Amino acid sequence: MANFTKNAIKETFIELLSERPLSQITVKDIVEKCGINRNSFYYHYHDIPALIEEIVIEEADRIIAEYPTLDSLEMGFTAAIDFAKNSK
């Protein structure tokens, strides 16, 4: 259940990022759209920056796994930029 809730929080946050700037996203916005209570959010994350940190680390790990033999730093940046474009 915990993984389900964490994934729902992350997915909801990424959806909200496609709708508005980071500075306009609050924990209240996330929990209302996600359908959970604030305590559930704070059980998993200290704050929004902690949520962002986890998303970035997971995405970096995914890029490393997807491209285990990057020939250049440029390929790594390209993969990261693709994620950023797709997630705005």
Backbone as JSON, one array per atom type, in Angstrom:
{
  "sequence": "MANFTKNAIKETFIELLSERPLSQITVKDIVEKCGINRNSFYYHYHDIPALIEEIVIEEADRIIAEYPTLDSLEMGFTAAIDFAKNSK",
  "N": [[0.82, -1.2, 0.0], [1.96, 1.24, 0.74], [3.82, 1.78, -1.31], [2.04, 2.15, -3.4], [0.71, 4.49, -2.63], [2.89, 6.32, -2.51], [3.68, 6.28, -5.21], [1.35, 7.29, -6.37], [1.35, 9.88, -5.32], [3.71, 10.9, -6.49], [3.09, 10.69, -9.26], [0.83, 12.34, -9.4], [1.97, 14.79, -8.66], [3.72, 15.21, -10.82], [1.84, 15.42, -12.87], [0.56, 17.79, -12.06], [2.69, 19.55, -12.43], [2.71, 19.76, -15.17], [0.57, 21.33, -15.56], [0.86, 23.75, -14.19], [3.26, 26.18, -12.86], [6.0, 25.19, -10.7], [6.17, 26.83, -8.42], [3.57, 27.35, -7.84], [2.39, 25.11, -6.87], [1.08, 23.29, -4.23], [1.18, 21.33, -1.18], [-1.41, 20.85, -0.44], [-2.72, 21.0, -2.93], [-1.67, 18.72, -4.17], [-2.54, 16.58, -2.48], [-5.31, 16.84, -2.62], [-5.86, 16.41, -5.35], [-4.84, 13.89, -5.59], [-6.32, 12.42, -3.83], [-5.84, 11.75, -1.17], [-5.04, 12.14, 2.37], [-3.43, 14.91, 4.11], [-1.69, 13.96, 6.07], [-0.9, 11.51, 5.06], [0.66, 12.3, 2.91], [2.76, 13.6, 4.29], [3.71, 11.49, 5.74], [5.21, 10.08, 3.92], [6.85, 12.01, 2.69], [8.88, 14.76, 3.62], [8.54, 17.33, 2.69], [7.71, 19.26, -0.27], [10.18, 19.73, -1.71], [11.6, 17.4, -0.9], [10.1, 15.43, -2.13], [10.55, 16.13, -4.82], [13.3, 15.66, -4.92], [13.39, 12.85, -4.6], [12.08, 12.03, -6.96], [13.85, 13.0, -8.93], [16.19, 11.53, -8.32], [15.26, 8.91, -8.76], [14.7, 9.09, -11.48], [17.23, 9.62, -12.51], [18.49, 7.2, -11.84], [16.97, 5.53, -13.47], [17.71, 6.41, -16.01], [20.43, 5.75, -15.98], [20.21, 2.96, -15.82], [18.87, 2.44, -18.2], [20.63, 3.33, -20.12], [23.28, 1.93, -19.94], [25.83, 1.97, -21.01], [26.78, 4.61, -21.73], [28.19, 6.57, -24.19], [29.06, 9.12, -24.07], [29.02, 12.17, -22.19], [27.22, 13.81, -23.28], [25.18, 12.15, -24.29], [24.01, 11.33, -21.91], [23.03, 13.77, -20.91], [21.21, 14.3, -22.94], [19.3, 12.26, -22.55], [18.38, 13.01, -20.03], [17.32, 15.52, -20.63], [15.29, 14.8, -22.37], [13.54, 13.54, -20.56], [12.88, 15.76, -18.99], [11.59, 17.4, -20.9], [9.37, 15.79, -21.52], [8.12, 15.77, -19.09], [7.79, 18.35, -18.49]],
  "CA": [[0.0, 0.0, 0.0], [2.83, 2.41, 0.82], [4.34, 2.06, -2.65], [0.92, 2.66, -4.2], [0.5, 5.89, -2.23], [4.04, 7.11, -2.96], [3.59, 6.4, -6.67], [0.23, 8.18, -6.67], [1.81, 11.23, -5.0], [4.67, 11.31, -7.52], [2.39, 10.86, -10.53], [-0.01, 13.52, -9.28], [2.85, 15.95, -8.68], [4.2, 15.39, -12.2], [0.69, 15.94, -13.63], [0.38, 19.19, -11.7], [3.77, 20.32, -13.05], [2.36, 20.02, -16.57], [-0.54, 22.27, -15.56], [1.25, 25.04, -13.62], [4.65, 26.21, -12.4], [6.31, 24.61, -9.39], [5.9, 27.79, -7.34], [2.13, 27.41, -7.6], [1.92, 23.79, -6.43], [1.15, 23.13, -2.78], [0.84, 20.0, -0.68], [-2.87, 20.77, -0.51], [-3.07, 20.68, -4.33], [-1.29, 17.32, -4.44], [-3.38, 15.62, -1.76], [-6.68, 16.93, -3.13], [-5.94, 15.76, -6.66], [-4.46, 12.49, -5.39], [-7.37, 11.77, -3.04], [-5.32, 11.27, 0.11], [-4.99, 13.23, 3.33], [-2.11, 15.54, 4.28], [-0.84, 13.09, 6.89], [-0.32, 10.49, 4.18], [1.76, 12.94, 2.19], [3.88, 13.84, 5.21], [4.27, 10.18, 6.15], [6.16, 9.67, 2.89], [7.75, 13.09, 2.3], [8.97, 15.86, 4.58], [8.01, 18.5, 2.01], [7.76, 19.14, -1.73], [11.55, 19.49, -2.18], [11.96, 15.99, -0.68], [9.42, 14.71, -3.21], [11.3, 16.41, -6.05], [14.58, 14.95, -4.82], [13.18, 11.42, -4.89], [11.76, 11.89, -8.38], [15.08, 13.22, -9.7], [17.07, 10.39, -8.09], [14.69, 7.75, -9.46], [14.85, 9.29, -12.92], [18.66, 9.43, -12.8], [18.72, 5.76, -11.79], [16.35, 4.94, -14.66], [18.56, 6.75, -17.16], [21.64, 4.93, -15.87], [19.85, 1.58, -16.16], [18.46, 2.39, -19.6], [21.81, 3.61, -20.94], [24.42, 1.52, -19.1], [27.11, 2.23, -21.66], [26.77, 5.91, -22.38], [29.46, 6.86, -24.84], [29.49, 10.47, -23.79], [28.2, 12.94, -21.27], [26.15, 14.39, -24.1], [24.08, 11.18, -24.33], [23.34, 11.39, -20.61], [22.26, 15.0, -20.88], [20.09, 14.16, -23.87], [18.29, 11.44, -21.88], [17.79, 13.83, -18.96], [16.52, 16.57, -21.25], [14.07, 14.15, -22.85], [12.65, 13.4, -19.41], [12.4, 17.09, -18.62], [10.63, 17.81, -21.91], [8.15, 15.0, -21.38], [7.5, 16.06, -17.79], [7.77, 19.81, -18.4]],
  "C": [[0.87, 1.26, 0.0], [3.38, 2.77, -0.55], [3.25, 2.64, -3.55], [0.71, 4.14, -3.9], [1.65, 6.77, -2.7], [3.99, 7.31, -4.47], [2.47, 7.36, -7.07], [0.63, 9.64, -6.4], [2.75, 11.74, -6.1], [3.98, 11.58, -8.85], [1.51, 12.11, -10.52], [0.82, 14.79, -9.34], [3.33, 16.24, -10.1], [3.06, 15.91, -13.09], [0.48, 17.43, -13.34], [1.46, 20.08, -12.31], [3.47, 20.63, -14.51], [1.24, 21.06, -16.68], [-0.14, 23.67, -15.1], [2.68, 25.01, -13.14], [4.8, 25.64, -10.99], [5.93, 25.54, -8.26], [4.42, 27.89, -6.99], [1.54, 26.07, -7.17], [2.14, 23.66, -4.93], [0.86, 21.68, -2.41], [-0.66, 19.8, -0.75], [-3.33, 20.39, -1.92], [-2.82, 19.2, -4.62], [-2.26, 16.36, -3.77], [-4.82, 15.67, -2.25], [-6.82, 16.2, -4.45], [-5.69, 14.26, -6.54], [-5.54, 11.71, -4.62], [-6.87, 11.15, -1.75], [-5.35, 12.43, 1.1], [-3.56, 13.73, 3.5], [-1.17, 14.66, 5.08], [-0.18, 12.01, 6.04], [0.83, 11.07, 3.38], [2.97, 13.06, 3.11], [4.45, 12.56, 5.8], [5.38, 9.77, 5.19], [7.22, 10.74, 2.58], [7.71, 14.21, 3.34], [8.33, 17.12, 4.0], [8.11, 18.29, 0.5], [9.19, 18.99, -2.24], [12.03, 18.05, -1.97], [11.32, 15.11, -1.75], [10.17, 14.9, -4.52], [12.62, 15.65, -6.05], [14.42, 13.48, -5.15], [12.88, 11.19, -6.36], [13.02, 12.02, -9.23], [16.03, 12.04, -9.55], [16.56, 9.16, -8.83], [14.88, 7.89, -10.97], [16.31, 9.12, -13.33], [19.01, 7.94, -12.81], [18.15, 5.06, -13.02], [17.2, 5.2, -15.89], [19.82, 5.91, -17.16], [21.35, 3.49, -16.26], [19.52, 1.44, -17.65], [19.65, 2.57, -20.55], [23.07, 3.23, -20.17], [25.78, 1.81, -19.72], [27.08, 3.54, -22.43], [28.15, 6.2, -22.94], [29.97, 8.25, -24.52], [28.56, 11.11, -22.77], [27.01, 13.54, -22.0], [24.94, 13.45, -24.17], [23.3, 11.2, -23.02], [22.48, 12.63, -20.48], [21.05, 14.93, -21.8], [18.97, 13.35, -23.24], [17.6, 12.25, -20.78], [16.89, 14.93, -19.52], [15.23, 16.0, -21.81], [13.07, 13.97, -21.73], [12.05, 14.74, -19.04], [11.36, 17.61, -19.61], [9.3, 17.1, -21.73], [7.41, 15.31, -20.1], [7.34, 17.56, -17.55], [8.36, 20.23, -17.09]]
}
